[in-house]
Amino acid sequence: MLRELRLLAVLDKKFHEHPVSPFYVYKMFIRCEITGGEAASGIETSEVGFFGEDELPPLSAERNTQAQVRELFAFLREPDRPAWID
């Protein structure tokens, strides 16, 4: 089970370094905490893991870029940072 804590970002995919897509996509990043059970893979993930900012595994640029993930780590250092919306 997850509990949503805070909206971190709403990003227009076309303004970031994603491969070209025929679809118009807004990406929403929400900080959550696990409140019960275990994190598990699902329809959109093959594995689940937790990584430090300097230990990121290869990412699917179609979904998330290194720059986006690194920017989201800033919310851990600055909890009152305003949501990132473009």
Beta strands, then each sheet from edge to edge (+ up, - down):
strand 1: 2-12
strand 2: 26-34
strand 3: 84-85
sheet 1: 2+ 1- 3-
end
